[in-house]
Amino acid sequence: MSIYLDYLAEIDNRKTQGLAPKPIDDGVLLSEIIAIIQDTASEHRADALKFFIYNTLPGTTSAAGAKAAFLKQIILGEVTVPEITPAFALELLSHMKGGPSIGVLLDIALGDDAAIAVQAGDVLKTQFFLYDADMFRLRDAYLAGNPVAKDVLESYAQAEFFTKLPDVEDEIKVVTYIAGEGDISTDLLSPGNQAHSRSDRELHGLCMMTPQAQQEIVALKAQHPDKRVMLIAEKGTMGVGSSRMSGVNNVALWTGKQSSPYVPFVNYAPVVGGTNGISPIFATTVDVTGGIGINLKNWVKMTGPDGKPILNNDGNPVLEEKFSVATGTVLKIDVKNRKLTDEAGNELVDIASAFTPQKMEFMKAGSSYAIVFGKKLQTFAAETLGVEAPLVFAPNKEISVEGQGLTAVEKIFNRNAVGVAPGKVLHAGSDVRVTVNIVGSQDTTGLMTAQELEAMAATVISPLVDGAYQSGCHTASVWDKKAQANIPKLMSFMNNFGLITARDPKGRYHAMTDVIHKVLNDITVDDWAIIIGGDSHTRMSKGVAFGADSGTVALALATGEATMPIPQSVKVTFKGQMLPYMDFRDVVHATQAQMLAQFGENVFQGRIIEVHIGTLLADQAFTFTDWTAEMKAKASICISQDETLIESLEIAKSRIQIMIDKGMENAAGTLHSLIAKADARIAEIRSGVKPALAPDPNAKYFAEVVVDLDLINEPMIADPDVNNADVSKRYTHDTIRPVSYYGGTKKVDLGFIGSCMVHKGDMKILAQMLKNIEASEGKVEFKAPLVVAPPTYNIVDELKAEGDWDVLKKYAGFEFDDVQPKSAARTSYENTLYLERPGCNLCMGNQEKAAKGDTVMATSTRLFQGRVVEDTEEKKGESLLASTPVVVLSSILGRTPSMDEYKSAVVGIDLTKFAPPVAH
């Protein structure tokens, strides 16, 4: 009983933090609890019963296996527990979601006791997490004449697991809570520095916003027991950034409904809104949990007599309030008519987009998973019975425009579509099930993905997936007790599941903490691929990649599929010529600035950016695609020329081979298979059978942006504009300023070169700048610390071979040591160079941080409040984003450079070159 006593000690410790007992996933612990239940004299029996019934995680956890086996004994009369009757045992099985519980239900339903078999069959009819082996058991029993199997399959064919659920209410009353003004980053809902606790849902819930905000939400719920609390981004977009699933989980925990009385801290059906709607990935995650996401449109641009927007002194449109959503406002969601109304029933805004037939199904079922699995189950049952499946689920919206060509993303979706009539061509707006080629799981959401896989009873990766990778980059910089407790367990689970893992659970190969996006960019060996990754920056320069929540990643791993509408595209092309002293990062920033200038609003938001990148290799092109997450695009696609794509694929092959050489190949031979696929794609391109992906000449775009390179005549900086009088303008990526704006006087406290936005060329730029300064000044002195985190080990190895690493080491006050990694995060920095372990480092915000109140100049993508740098009472922390040469120079000077200083510093340096593709 020692493990049980340890559990009691943990419970006492959690009580001091105001926490309930941690939900049980350990089968050994639950076996001890079962033994206590059977000991009627045990002083612990009453608590053990509660833990067994109400505090055991479902799905495929080892605890779920022990629970299902014991419930089976009770149902069959082999064991008697007065408090758990056979009928109650069946009810408990019905809440266990799949895996061992389905096995037990099938055992009993297909067993010899006819009466109890029927009861188990009735429970089975409510379940949908069945996999091939489960369905084959039913099919074989049906073919052998089993009446219960026939009855269950007939129910599945009718989709009664869905049709017998209560419909969504015609009217939902909500009370508003303003979570903040402007874009709300998911960092507010699930801070990166609390990533280690995401799988402990109750504990992680305590980090959402502030304790005061949590108390205010609780008070609103008490004042309005008949209403649901709607969390709102006033004058902004809800849910930008990363950590969507944990963010939505937290919102659901505080404002949603409990999924099951027997599963603690798993809630669903959150209601969220934003003046400018919900960010694309966050909206998908809301769907995963059966929630509602509303585009409020409650602030609109004021227009003058000429119909044009009225601008303020800063050149921004003046907004006027169409209706108030101030905290405590009671509103009604008229589901039947798809309108948002005030308390009296007066219409405020049309919200039809939040209540499409598909979204309504997710709400009714309580999750999008139920629909995905349910459709497959219905199809299988109907085919087994030889009947036609009735039309229960909303038919996919299919849009086909005669004579209209296809954009690049439309081509990819049509190539990967499942269940579409042969020969049918679909355009943007169509709902499509597609096969997924590459899947990425990152380490701070991976534990949640593992939980999701256990909950949906998945045990092995789908054979449809070409390759999948579990990263270790988000926890690379500090190997602390939290990481030591979480990461090995995660790597073991994912390795067993069939992924290539950054760390080997058996310790045979060196831990590879390479930034996940760089690895996914390498293992994507087909420009027609679809990639799903658990991070907003899953934006490959080959194929089309979608950042996703941990649940969608789990679904892709388990089924090899994803379901979404084909997005609209915005075409980005370039004209003019880059000046020799400009870096490609400046082109990226200028694209956003010029787009906003051309259209007056962000036409990229929620759409695919199709960028015609031409001769830029995959590594360099990734700088653009990576940034598209901050442009609020749903995804991006690079249109490359044939020879460029071939060269990128050859580079990818060499890097996959390095992974093989390190010993990272798995039993399925995934990495060798990817090299073979790359060879096949190269052969297609060279033979002309299938050239590099390109849109049709007559494709239709939502908008077309032309970036004029001639206008980019100085480095561009993305500024969080932390002191803007308009709160909604702070911490967005839309404020792009030339370096001259700062007059060479803005103090810089810390420089950071790293994250997924940099490549080997950036490291070489740094080394060359140090050599140049040394040659002209005799030595290099840093007036601000410079933190450098190469994105991959390959880059470090190549820099060492080429001599550049020696240059960096010469000025380094710290160099990472894999044998003895740091066990604590930095709290302060000296004015020197820090050569950190490959990985995300400061960009992630969960381990390393800048000193509070610092002004940081970084190559990364994160400028959200509190992410890279936190505020002090006296000064707001700032994370300004710029090119590598600007960061290096700012660190050496301790301030922003003037244009003359910048031009002088980059003379003779090979910056990332770019020229528009030339039409043939």
Secondary structure as GFF3:
##gff-version 3
##sequence-region A 1 920
A	DSSP	alpha_helix	2	15	.	.	.	ID=ss1
A	DSSP	alpha_helix	27	38	.	.	.	ID=ss2
A	DSSP	alpha_helix	45	54	.	.	.	ID=ss3
A	DSSP	alpha_helix	62	75	.	.	.	ID=ss4
A	DSSP	alpha_helix	86	94	.	.	.	ID=ss5
A	DSSP	alpha_helix	100	109	.	.	.	ID=ss6
A	DSSP	alpha_helix	114	124	.	.	.	ID=ss7
A	DSSP	alpha_helix	132	143	.	.	.	ID=ss8
A	DSSP	alpha_helix	147	157	.	.	.	ID=ss9
A	DSSP	alpha_helix	160	163	.	.	.	ID=ss10
A	DSSP	beta_strand	171	181	.	.	.	ID=ss11
A	DSSP	beta_strand	184	185	.	.	.	ID=ss12
A	DSSP	alpha_helix	186	189	.	.	.	ID=ss13
A	DSSP	three_ten_helix	192	197	.	.	.	ID=ss14
A	DSSP	alpha_helix	201	205	.	.	.	ID=ss15
A	DSSP	alpha_helix	211	223	.	.	.	ID=ss16
A	DSSP	beta_strand	228	234	.	.	.	ID=ss17
A	DSSP	beta_strand	238	240	.	.	.	ID=ss18
A	DSSP	alpha_helix	244	255	.	.	.	ID=ss19
A	DSSP	beta_strand	257	260	.	.	.	ID=ss20
A	DSSP	beta_strand	263	268	.	.	.	ID=ss21
A	DSSP	beta_strand	271	274	.	.	.	ID=ss22
A	DSSP	alpha_helix	280	288	.	.	.	ID=ss23
A	DSSP	beta_strand	292	295	.	.	.	ID=ss24
A	DSSP	beta_strand	299	301	.	.	.	ID=ss25
A	DSSP	beta_strand	319	321	.	.	.	ID=ss26
A	DSSP	beta_strand	330	334	.	.	.	ID=ss27
A	DSSP	beta_strand	339	342	.	.	.	ID=ss28
A	DSSP	beta_strand	347	350	.	.	.	ID=ss29
A	DSSP	three_ten_helix	352	355	.	.	.	ID=ss30
A	DSSP	alpha_helix	357	365	.	.	.	ID=ss31
A	DSSP	alpha_helix	368	385	.	.	.	ID=ss32
A	DSSP	alpha_helix	408	416	.	.	.	ID=ss33
A	DSSP	beta_strand	417	418	.	.	.	ID=ss34
A	DSSP	beta_strand	431	435	.	.	.	ID=ss35
A	DSSP	beta_strand	438	441	.	.	.	ID=ss36
A	DSSP	alpha_helix	446	455	.	.	.	ID=ss37
A	DSSP	beta_strand	467	470	.	.	.	ID=ss38
A	DSSP	alpha_helix	481	497	.	.	.	ID=ss39
A	DSSP	beta_strand	500	501	.	.	.	ID=ss40
A	DSSP	alpha_helix	516	523	.	.	.	ID=ss41
A	DSSP	beta_strand	530	533	.	.	.	ID=ss42
A	DSSP	beta_strand	544	547	.	.	.	ID=ss43
A	DSSP	alpha_helix	550	559	.	.	.	ID=ss44
A	DSSP	beta_strand	561	565	.	.	.	ID=ss45
A	DSSP	beta_strand	569	575	.	.	.	ID=ss46
A	DSSP	alpha_helix	584	599	.	.	.	ID=ss47
A	DSSP	beta_strand	608	614	.	.	.	ID=ss48
A	DSSP	alpha_helix	618	627	.	.	.	ID=ss49
A	DSSP	beta_strand	635	640	.	.	.	ID=ss50
A	DSSP	alpha_helix	642	661	.	.	.	ID=ss51
A	DSSP	alpha_helix	670	687	.	.	.	ID=ss52
A	DSSP	beta_strand	703	708	.	.	.	ID=ss53
A	DSSP	three_ten_helix	709	711	.	.	.	ID=ss54
A	DSSP	beta_strand	716	718	.	.	.	ID=ss55
A	DSSP	three_ten_helix	727	729	.	.	.	ID=ss56
A	DSSP	beta_strand	736	738	.	.	.	ID=ss57
A	DSSP	three_ten_helix	739	742	.	.	.	ID=ss58
A	DSSP	beta_strand	750	754	.	.	.	ID=ss59
A	DSSP	alpha_helix	760	777	.	.	.	ID=ss60
A	DSSP	beta_strand	786	789	.	.	.	ID=ss61
A	DSSP	alpha_helix	793	802	.	.	.	ID=ss62
A	DSSP	alpha_helix	804	810	.	.	.	ID=ss63
A	DSSP	beta_strand	812	815	.	.	.	ID=ss64
A	DSSP	beta_strand	833	835	.	.	.	ID=ss65
A	DSSP	three_ten_helix	841	843	.	.	.	ID=ss66
A	DSSP	beta_strand	855	858	.	.	.	ID=ss67
A	DSSP	beta_strand	878	881	.	.	.	ID=ss68
A	DSSP	alpha_helix	884	893	.	.	.	ID=ss69
A	DSSP	alpha_helix	899	905	.	.	.	ID=ss70
###
